[in-house]
Amino acid sequence: MAIAAVRPATPDDVDEILRIQAVTWRAAYAGLVPDEAIAQLDGPDARQAWSDAVAAATAAPGTGPAGSAFHVFVAKEGDWTVGFCAAAGHRGEGGVLAEVNTLLVEPRWGRRGHGGRLLAHAAKALRESGSDFGHAWVAERDEATLRFYRTARWEPDGAARTLDTGDGALREVRVVGTLDLALDE
């Protein structure tokens, strides 16, 4: 069996992040998000956005991802990149707001613990940034992702938002939970 691991993303990971995002959204959000929007997920604007995100995650000299406000991790199984997670800690009046911006595992690599490992690494980095709780936004009809977060004890808190997809609306619910997550590594 191949060794599974999570590590901070590097600029060399951007192509795989784009590929995983496009493949996963095509599988999970077909019918919920317009095809035109999904088609842009591996285009030049998306490439620039992920390049910028990875650069922001590695920008704090000498501190690494845990000392940064923004974190991008990739999950590996052997030589394969199988998933990624982007998370951010934002300082405000009430302390640090910790958000998992996206967490995706390519469907063919699902149910092998990669999502849990990614969430645990993001939680650790966000906890080190000064927060005890985090949140994520999940499409209300995405039962698989909602189940995943429930296994980590992240539950919907009643907040919802509606995003304009360009061809309709996508309703998302906010899930919240503790950042005190651990893995047996």
N, C-alpha and C positions, 0 to 999 in steps of 0.2 A: 504494500500500500504506500502511496506517495505521502510525503510529509506536508501537512497543512500549516500555513503560517500567515501572519499579518505583519506588514511593515509599512513605514511611511512611503508615500508615493514620491517618485522622482519624475523629472521631465520625460524620461524614457517610457513612462507608463501612460502618457496621455493617449496614445493611439488605442491601447487596450481599454482604457476608461471609456473612450468614445464608442468603441465596438460593443462593450458590455452594456452601456446605457442604451444604445440603439436596439440591440437584440432583445434586451429585457423589456423595454417599453413596447416594442412591436408585439411581444408575447402577452404582456400584462395589461396594456392599455388600448389595444385595438378595440375600436368601438366606443371608447371613452374619450379619447383625444383624437382630433383629426389626423388623417394620414400625412397631411402636409406638415403639421407640427412635428410629428415623429420623424419625418424624413430629414428635418433640420438638425436632429440630434447628433449626427456625425458630419455635419457640414463645417465650413470654415469659422463661422461665428462660435459654434460649440467648441471647436478645437481651441480657439483663442481663449474662451472662457475657462476651459479646463487648464490650459497652460498657465493662465493667470492665477487660478486657484492653487495649483501645485506650487507655483512660485511664492505665493503668499504664505503657504504652509511651511515653506523652508526659509523664509526671509529673516527670521530672528537669529542673527549670527551667534553661534556658541550655545544656543539653548535648545535647538531642535524643535520638533513638532509640539512637544508638551509645553514649551514656553511660548508658543505662538498663539495668536487668537484664532487662527484658522488651521484646520487639520484635514489632511487627505491621506487615507490609508488604502492599501490594496491587499486583497486576500490572494494567496497563492496555494496551489496544490501541485506539488512538484514544480515543474517548469511552467505550468499554466497559470495565468492570471485569471481568476474566476469571479472576482467581485471587487467592489470598492465602497468607500464611505467618505463623505465630506461632512465635517461638523465645525461649528464655530461657537466661541464664547464671546459674548458682547458685554462690555462693562456699561452699567447704567446706574441710575439712582438707587435701585433696589438690589444691587450686587451684580453678579454675572448671570446673564441669560444664556443658557446653553441649549443649542439647537443641533439636531442631526438633520442636516440639509437634504442629504440623500444617502441611502444605503441600498445597494443593489447587488444581487448575486445572479450571475447568468443562470437561467432556468435549468440547463442540463447539469449544473453543479449544485443544485439546491438540495436541501435536507442532509447536508454533510457537516453542518456546524459552522460554515463560513460566515453566515450572517451574524450569529452569536459572537464569534470571535471579533468581527469588525465592530459590532456595537460595544463590546467590552473594551476594546482598544480606544474607541472614540470616547467612551464614558471616562476612562482613566485620564485621558488628555484633558477633557473638559473639567473633571474634578480637580486636576492639578492647576487649572486656570482659575479655580475659586468657586465652583458651583457644586451643589449637592444634588440638584434635580435637572433633568433635561426634558426637551419636548421634540416632537417631530410632527409633520403634517402628512396625512395619508389619505389617498382617495377613499371616500366613504364606501365605495363599492369594491375596493381591493381587499377582499376577505383574507387572502393569503398573507398580505403584509400586516393587517390588523392582528391576525392570529400570531404571527411572528413576534410582534411587540408585546402581545399579552403573555407570551412565554417568558419574557424578560420582566414581567410585572409592570409594563407601561400600558396604561389604560386611557381610553378617551375621557376627557374632562368636561365635555359639554360644549367646548368652543368649536366653531366651524367657520369655514370661509369658502367663498365661491370664486373660482378663477375663470376668467374669460379665455377659452381655448381658441378663439378665432372662428369657431364653428359651433358655438354652444357654450355651456358652462360645465365646469368640473367642481363638484363639491368635495371639500376635504374636511376631515375632522382632526383635531389635535389630540395626540396621545402624549401623556406625561409619565415620567417615572424617575426612580432614583438612579444616580450615576454610580452607586455602590454595587457595581457588577464585577464579578470575578470569573476567571476561567481556570480550569485545570489544564495547564500546558505541559 
